[in-house]
Every structure is written in C-alpha cells, then in structure tokens.
Amino acid sequence: MLGVLAWVFIWWITDAVPLAVASMAPLFLFPVFGVSSADAVAKAYMDDVISLVLGSFILALAIEHYNIHRRLALNVRTFME
C-alpha cells in the first residue's frame, strides 16, 4: 500500500499525469496489487460527503458556465438602488 501511495504521490507532485488520473489511480491499483478489494475502494471514493462536495463543484461549474452568478449580482445591485 505504501508503494502505491508513494507512486501516486510522485505523480501528483511532479504532474507526470493529469491530476484526475493520479487521484483515480488507487481505485485501480489497490485491487491489482491486492491491497484492498475493488468494492471497498469504490465505497471509499463514493462516501456521502465526497458525493456532496463533487455535486457542489458540478453545480458551481454550471452556474459559472451560464453566468448565473453575474445575473444574480446584477439583480441584487438593481434591487439595492
């Protein structure tokens, strides 16, 4: 397990692979090297709190993509005047 974590850490620090690949690497490497089962690792990745944070990031990207944050700011500004 320490070897896999060191491998992923080196990927993360050196940016040898994209961060998305480095962060998902334990999902595939732990079962391959027999550290843990695929089910246990997948359950750790999809914890309730992690799902909440991931959903919040996706919602924030959608708000930014459609400029809802600017529309809201302009509406608040015109309301306050």
C-alpha positions as CSV (number, residue, x, y, z in Angstrom):
1,M,0.0,0.0,0.0
2,L,2.8,2.4,0.8
3,G,4.3,1.7,-2.6
4,V,1.1,2.6,-4.4
5,L,0.7,5.7,-2.3
6,A,4.2,6.8,-3.0
7,W,3.7,6.2,-6.7
8,V,0.5,8.3,-6.7
9,F,2.2,11.0,-4.6
10,I,5.1,11.2,-7.1
11,W,2.5,11.5,-9.9
12,W,0.7,14.2,-8.0
13,I,3.8,16.3,-7.1
14,T,5.5,16.0,-10.5
15,D,2.3,16.4,-12.5
16,A,3.5,13.5,-14.7
17,V,-0.1,12.6,-15.4
18,P,-3.2,14.8,-15.1
19,L,-4.5,15.1,-11.5
20,A,-7.7,13.3,-12.4
21,V,-5.7,10.2,-13.4
22,A,-3.5,10.4,-10.3
23,S,-6.4,10.8,-8.0
24,M,-8.3,7.8,-9.5
25,A,-5.2,5.6,-9.7
26,P,-5.7,3.9,-6.2
27,L,-9.2,2.9,-7.4
28,F,-7.5,0.6,-10.0
29,L,-4.1,0.0,-8.3
30,F,-5.2,-1.2,-4.9
31,P,-7.2,-4.2,-6.3
32,V,-4.4,-5.0,-8.8
33,F,-1.8,-5.3,-6.1
34,G,-4.1,-7.0,-3.6
35,V,-4.2,-4.1,-1.1
36,S,-8.0,-4.0,-1.0
37,S,-11.0,-5.2,-2.9
38,A,-12.4,-3.1,-5.7
39,D,-15.7,-2.8,-3.8
40,A,-14.1,-1.4,-0.6
41,V,-12.1,1.2,-2.6
42,A,-15.1,2.2,-4.6
43,K,-17.2,2.7,-1.5
44,A,-14.4,4.9,0.0
45,Y,-14.5,7.0,-3.2
46,M,-18.3,7.4,-3.1
47,D,-18.8,8.4,0.5
48,D,-21.7,10.7,1.2
49,V,-19.5,13.7,2.0
50,I,-17.4,13.2,-1.1
51,S,-20.6,12.9,-3.3
52,L,-21.9,16.1,-1.7
53,V,-18.7,18.0,-2.5
54,L,-18.5,16.6,-6.0
55,G,-22.1,17.6,-6.7
56,S,-21.4,21.1,-5.3
57,F,-18.4,21.5,-7.7
58,I,-20.5,20.4,-10.6
59,L,-23.3,22.8,-9.7
60,A,-20.7,25.7,-9.3
61,L,-19.3,24.9,-12.8
62,A,-22.8,25.0,-14.3
63,I,-23.6,28.3,-12.5
64,E,-20.3,29.8,-13.9
65,H,-20.9,28.4,-17.4
66,Y,-24.3,30.0,-17.7
67,N,-23.3,33.3,-16.0
68,I,-25.9,32.9,-13.3
69,H,-23.5,34.4,-10.8
70,R,-23.4,37.6,-12.8
71,R,-27.1,37.7,-13.3
72,L,-27.7,37.3,-9.6
73,A,-25.2,40.0,-8.8
74,L,-26.8,42.4,-11.3
75,N,-30.3,41.7,-9.9
76,V,-29.1,42.3,-6.3
77,R,-27.4,45.6,-7.5
78,T,-30.5,46.9,-9.2
79,F,-32.7,45.8,-6.2
80,M,-30.4,47.8,-3.8
81,E,-30.5,51.0,-5.8
